[in-house]
Amino acid sequence: LDNGDILCFQKALTIDDRKYFRYPDVPSYFKYVHNRGVVLPPLVQEESREDIKTESESHTEAETSNFISTNFKEIDSMIDEDAIAAIDRVLTEGVTISLQYQPSFRGQVVSKQDPKFPKQLLRELRDIAFKEDLFEKFRKGFIVKVDVDAVKERIDANAEMFSSSQLEQVRIVVSLVNNTLRMFDKLENLKKELESTKKNNEQDNEALKNTRAEILTLKASFPDQHAELDSLDAQIADLKARLDELECDRAKIIEIQDQHNDKITSMNKEVRSIYHHLVDGQVKLKSIENEIPETESELESHEKAYVILRATPPF
């Protein structure tokens, strides 16, 4: 390479023209050739780019046909197994297509051969992030599920094909979308927790009402019991002969009253426990109600950034 390195480099590029690689110097290119095990014959007839394009399109169409056939088989199998479940799945989730097949990209080496590969990746990321308004879907009650990480992984794997500015823009978009999705999930979970807490509080209130009614019923029996005690005391004074019998009856009534008092004491403890639980629920409810505006405010800031990027995508 010390003598005639430019000529060697140009000749090597001609020999391996299909790969469209751009290397800054001769040693780096020949290092690639050595690592890849590419044999450099003395003369190589260059293929026309039109033939390459035709071959690529033909291969892509074949892969697409095989992919559609495979997915139809999976769908048919699902319908044969349980048609009702298949219908319910479509009605609730829609028809989803597996992302295992990527017709635009055929492996790492081929993706690097295509000079349009970076633009295709950026366009794919832009479509996933901005083709549909995520906030509008969320407000309409749809489940928002997008996956920008898979595209970002492919971009990171081919980072040398992107400028630092493009990589930073990709990082910003991916971070915004993921943070937005996380805020969607957080807000939904908070709302569910709020409803659950309200329901628990309603149940506690109902239990408190029932216990209160039982206590009032027991207390309502006290006047009758006191009247009976007074009557028995009068009979004791008038009928000394029946003193033992009347004292026995009195003892029984007092025992019943003590049992009621013990039960009331126990119910008072139950009321205290329910009341404490209700207070805890109110505190939790207040905390959740305070957290929701903060979450919504943070979500609004994400929405502003999202709207700006959606209106003027960075790529």
Stockholm file with secondary structure:
# STOCKHOLM 1.0

chainA/1-315         LDNGDILCFQKALTIDDRKYFRYPDVPSYFKYVHNRGVVLPPLVQEESREDIKTESESHTEAETSNFISTNFKEIDSMIDEDAIAAIDRVLTEGVTISLQYQPSFRGQVVSKQDPKFPKQLLRELRDIAFKEDLFEKFRKGFIVKVDVDAVKERIDANAEMFSSSQLEQVRIVVSLVNNTLRMFDKLENLKKELESTKKNNEQDNEALKNTRAEILTLKASFPDQHAELDSLDAQIADLKARLDELECDRAKIIEIQDQHNDKITSMNKEVRSIYHHLVDGQVKLKSIENEIPETESELESHEKAYVILRATPPF
#=GR chainA/1-315 SS CCSSHHHHHHHHHHHTGGGCCCCSSHHHHHHHHHHHTCCCCSCCCCCCHHHHHHHHHHHHHHHHHHHHHHHHHHHHHHHHHCHHHHHHHHHHHCCCCCSSCCTTCCHHHHHHHCTTHHHHHHHHHHHHHHSSCHHHHHHTTCCCCCCCHHHHHHHHHTGGGSCHHHHHHHHHHHHHHHHHHHHHHHHHHHHHHHHHHHHHHHHHHHHHHHHHHHHHHHHHTHHHHHHHHHHHHHHHHHCGGGHHHHHHHHHHHHHHHHHHHHHHHHHHHHHHHHHHHHHHHHHHHHHHHHHHHHHHHHHHHHHHHHHHHHHSCCC
#=GC SS_cons         CCSSHHHHHHHHHHHTGGGCCCCSSHHHHHHHHHHHTCCCCSCCCCCCHHHHHHHHHHHHHHHHHHHHHHHHHHHHHHHHHCHHHHHHHHHHHCCCCCSSCCTTCCHHHHHHHCTTHHHHHHHHHHHHHHSSCHHHHHHTTCCCCCCCHHHHHHHHHTGGGSCHHHHHHHHHHHHHHHHHHHHHHHHHHHHHHHHHHHHHHHHHHHHHHHHHHHHHHHHHTHHHHHHHHHHHHHHHHHCGGGHHHHHHHHHHHHHHHHHHHHHHHHHHHHHHHHHHHHHHHHHHHHHHHHHHHHHHHHHHHHHHHHHHHHHSCCC
//
